[in-house]
Structure formats: C-alpha cells, structure tokens
Amino acid sequence: VKEVAMNAPADAEFTEFMHGRWAQLVRLGYGLTGDQQLAEDLAQTALAKAYASWPRVRRTGNPDAYVRRIMLNANHRRFRKHRVAERLTDTLPEAGTADLTGRQDDRTALIAALMTLSYGQRAAVVLRYWMDMTETEAAAALGCSVGNVKSQASRALAKLRLSGGLNDGLAEGMSNERR
Amino acid sequence: MNGDNERQMRDRLGGALDTITPASPPVGAVIRQGRNIKARRRVGVVAGLAVAVGLVAAAPSVIGQAKPQPAAPPRYQVTVNPPAKNAPAGLIASGTTDGKPWRVRLASDGRAGETAFAPDFSEFGVGDETDGSPAVFTVGGGGAGGNSLSMVVAAVRADVSEVTLRLPRGTVLDLHPVAFHGQRWVGVVLPGRLQIIKAVVYSRHREVAYAIPFGTSTFVSWLRPGQQGEARHTFLVGSGLVDGRRWSWHAYTGPWGNCFQAAPGGDSYCPEGSSVSRGQVATMSTCSAPPTFYTAGASPAVRVLRFKMSDGSMRFAPAVSVLGLRFAAVELGKGQRMVSWSAYGASGQRLGTGKGWSCGE
C-alpha cells in the first residue's frame, strides 16, 4: 500500500501490524461469513477498534488475540442481528454459476456447508481446524468454556458429515473412516 | 471424527481459505475509522461527565459538536482489467461494475477527446490536455436511478505510471495508463454517485501527487505527498427567495480547493486559480439555472456589492470572506437583468464599478 499518511511511531507500528495481519483476518472473516466483502468489513472494523485503543492493545502483549476477539464479537452481533436473514436450513444454497477452477468449486461447496452451521459451531470449526487453535485457545477467543468448544466442534463435524454439500475430499475421508 | 478426518478438515479449510486474495489493506480508511471511534468516545465521556455534575445545559452543546455520521456507503463490486495485447486501439480498460461488463474505449477516428463507449453511455468529450497537471479527470454518466454508472476517464502526464482510486469500504483500484493518440489515459466505470475518496498518482518510483475530489468525483487541485490542503469549511455566500422559490449559494473549501454549489439544483462550480485577478475589484462569475441568481468574486477589501437592476431597483449583497477573497450572490427576478455593479469597502468607500452582465453572455 503506497498511501499511508503516518507521522507518529504508534501509527507506523499499527500500520505494520495491519499489513501483517490483514490477509489472515479477511480469511478468518470469510470462514465466518462466507462473503469476502463482509469479511473485509469485519476485518476493517476490528482493526479500526484496535487502532482506537492501540496503546492498550499493545500493552496486552497479544494484539492478535485482541483483534480476533473483536472480530468474533462483531460477527456474533451481526449474526444475532441477521438471524432471520441467515436462517439455518437443511439444504445448501445454490452454488451459483459454474466456477472456473476445481479449487473454487471446492471452496464454494465447503463454505456453503459451513454456512449451514450455527454461529458457534462455525466459529469453533474455523478456529480449531483452520487457525489450528487448541481447544483452550479457541475457548479464550470465543469467550466460552473448553467444554463448549469441544461440543460445538463435535456437533459441527457431525453435521458436516451428514451434509450432502461437502466435497469429495472430505467425503472420501469419511468413507475411509467408515471402512 | 478421528484424527484423520480432523486433519482432512484442516486441509479442506486451508485449501478454501488460504486461497482467498483480499484487496490491499485499507490502512487509511482503518485509521480514519479508528480516529472517529476515538473522537466519539471522547464526546461520550465529556457528555457523560457533564450530566454527572449536573451541567445538563452544557450537554447539548457538547453533543452538537459531534458531526453526524454519514450514511454507510452502498455495497458495490468493481473489477478493472488492462487491455489485452491484441485489444483494439483506444481500449483503455475493461471490467465489471456490480456484475455489469463495461469497456472504456476512446474514439478511433483521431479526434482525441471524443469517446465512444459501450452501451448505456453516450459519447462525451474528454479533456486530453494535462497542462502540467498530473491527471485531468472527466466523468460522464449513464443509466438511471440505482442502475446509474459513472465513467471516469483521466488523461495523465507522461511521467505517471499508476493511478490509484480509493473508494468507500476500503477498496483501492489500481489503474495503469494506456497510450492512445499521443496521450496516456486511465479509465474505469463506477456505480453512479459512488464517492471517490482520493486519487493518488505515482511515477515509477514514488508518489507524485494526490487529490481529494469535491463531491463524488470533481478533481480540482493536486497536492504534494504529505501536503495537508485547505481545512474543510462551508460558507453561506447568499440565499433568498425569487419567484417563490428558495435559493442558496454555498462555498465549500477543503483539500480540493474552493468549490461553489447552488441549491436547489445542485450545480457546482470549481474555479481553477483565483476568481479575481490582481488589481481587479470584482468580477461577475456565474449565473445559476432558475431560480436565477448572479454570483460575484471580489477583492479582499470589498465588503458589500451593490447591483443596479434593469427595472431601476437596487440590490445589496454582503461580500463573504472565503480563502482570502470575497464572494457575493444576488437573486434576479423575472425579466430582470443587471445594469451595473459597485463595490464598497469597510468604511463605505466605493472601490470600483462595472457594467452589468446578462446570464448567458
């Protein structure tokens, strides 16, 4: 990014932090929302809030955890607000127009399946299996108990296993398990 | 779910999410948003304290200083592609805006400055002389209502190798100049009324200049990197009632320079350079569409302008100070025209006079 109007060292530090985390936060947001625009909005909101309290955030020693927590909370609020619009269904949404690559097909199917999960289940899956967090770390990020993370992740995987929208890769893994 | 399946889930999620390519980090937008959050917190704290100590009367004035938050910008999606190697001459860029395909193509008949665009856009003239300015933007519209689109075309100076347009919601478009008929151009089609927040031009090695438009896309002044530009202020130059219709003429100063806008109608006017030359007392500038009113620029010494109308009536207008100059506006009744004007200083002395000026001349 070439346009950065910074003058204070704290601003420069924040800018560096943002450059390093932006892509990961957007990807986390995408896993939570299934929409890149929303994901970027969530990441932007979380970073703006972190900027507003940057000295305090920096003092925590773990700004990543702070920003992630803001992002998860913001998404939770959004989820509650749009509960009706994002009503859970048993059937997967249509995949839309044909994708150009198999990778996009794969992503579309997986994200569509994730979107059938509840907020807590979705967040638990993304934190545990994409961010590779331990159950304890995921519980801290979500502000809930370790047991809750365990059960959310377990229910999520069970639901995904039953869902017809998962791609061959995962289905193949599951059939191996059955064998 | 055994370990294999967990591992497989990790792989699938990694494959799905790691391939997401976000837009560039919107550092500027995040910092602005963060500063707004801080400012709102400060207002909240001050207002809270005021209530706590019983200063109920003070609270509204504190809250009144908080600017209303602008409405959230609409969602949109814009993609821009440079022309392919075998693209027809004059094709500057193509892409999609909210799913609608577009092309920006300059006319191929040698008339630089004329454009022939994809459907929904009628031709419009494009300024092809940069006159030393890093870029000269021209904006044309097409479509209507929620489907309206704006075509943004800019002639750029020879040393410019990239132009970025910062849009709401953190989007930054990178535009790369394409040569055509001795000039270099960039172009894009945006959703109608979408505010361009900032344009930045770069040479191969550095940022050359930036501009913040007045309104959605009127670029007037270019600033050096790091240069602050004028502070944002709004001045009411004149207002009144003519033939039963209200009118007003506001001056808006800011990093774009100085622009004027009429209401109703919303015609805007952004003079390049000073409206009044050295040694000149006043100059009649523009006429608005009905309801009609004259506007005038005057030297800093002028305090009042007197206009003599064709029906013998006199009208006085205070000269309002904007960026060191004075401006005035006066309405024109049905069938009236200005016969002459006189400018007066602070102590009432006459500083200058001039002949009238008819709208449309």
Chai-1 contact restraints between the chains, C-beta under 6 A:
chainA,res_idxA,chainB,res_idxB,connection_type,confidence,min_distance_angstrom,max_distance_angstrom,comment,restraint_id
A,V1,B,S24,contact,1.0,0.0,6.0,A-B,restraint_1
A,V1,B,P25,contact,1.0,0.0,6.0,A-B,restraint_2
A,V1,B,V27,contact,1.0,0.0,6.0,A-B,restraint_3
A,K2,B,E207,contact,1.0,0.0,6.0,A-B,restraint_4
A,E3,B,G28,contact,1.0,0.0,6.0,A-B,restraint_5
A,E3,B,V200,contact,1.0,0.0,6.0,A-B,restraint_6
A,V4,B,V27,contact,1.0,0.0,6.0,A-B,restraint_7
A,T15,B,V27,contact,1.0,0.0,6.0,A-B,restraint_8
A,M18,B,P25,contact,1.0,0.0,6.0,A-B,restraint_9
A,M18,B,V27,contact,1.0,0.0,6.0,A-B,restraint_10
A,H19,B,P25,contact,1.0,0.0,6.0,A-B,restraint_11
A,W22,B,P25,contact,1.0,0.0,6.0,A-B,restraint_12
A,A23,B,P22,contact,1.0,0.0,6.0,A-B,restraint_13
A,V26,B,P22,contact,1.0,0.0,6.0,A-B,restraint_14
A,R27,B,L17,contact,1.0,0.0,6.0,A-B,restraint_15
A,R27,B,I20,contact,1.0,0.0,6.0,A-B,restraint_16
A,Y30,B,I20,contact,1.0,0.0,6.0,A-B,restraint_17
A,G31,B,L17,contact,1.0,0.0,6.0,A-B,restraint_18
A,Q44,B,V30,contact,1.0,0.0,6.0,A-B,restraint_19
A,Q44,B,G170,contact,1.0,0.0,6.0,A-B,restraint_20
A,L47,B,V30,contact,1.0,0.0,6.0,A-B,restraint_21
A,A48,B,V30,contact,1.0,0.0,6.0,A-B,restraint_22
A,A48,B,Q33,contact,1.0,0.0,6.0,A-B,restraint_23
A,A48,B,G34,contact,1.0,0.0,6.0,A-B,restraint_24
A,Y51,B,I31,contact,1.0,0.0,6.0,A-B,restraint_25
A,Y51,B,G34,contact,1.0,0.0,6.0,A-B,restraint_26
A,A52,B,G34,contact,1.0,0.0,6.0,A-B,restraint_27
A,A52,B,I37,contact,1.0,0.0,6.0,A-B,restraint_28
A,A52,B,K38,contact,1.0,0.0,6.0,A-B,restraint_29
A,R107,B,A16,contact,1.0,0.0,6.0,A-B,restraint_30
A,L110,B,R12,contact,1.0,0.0,6.0,A-B,restraint_31
A,L110,B,A16,contact,1.0,0.0,6.0,A-B,restraint_32
A,Y129,B,M9,contact,1.0,0.0,6.0,A-B,restraint_33
A,Y129,B,R10,contact,1.0,0.0,6.0,A-B,restraint_34
A,Y129,B,L13,contact,1.0,0.0,6.0,A-B,restraint_35
A,W130,B,L13,contact,1.0,0.0,6.0,A-B,restraint_36
A,W130,B,L17,contact,1.0,0.0,6.0,A-B,restraint_37
A,L157,B,M1,contact,1.0,0.0,6.0,A-B,restraint_38
A,G169,B,R12,contact,1.0,0.0,6.0,A-B,restraint_39
A,L170,B,Q8,contact,1.0,0.0,6.0,A-B,restraint_40
A,L170,B,R12,contact,1.0,0.0,6.0,A-B,restraint_41
A,G173,B,N5,contact,1.0,0.0,6.0,A-B,restraint_42
A,G173,B,Q8,contact,1.0,0.0,6.0,A-B,restraint_43
A,E177,B,N2,contact,1.0,0.0,6.0,A-B,restraint_44
A,E177,B,N5,contact,1.0,0.0,6.0,A-B,restraint_45
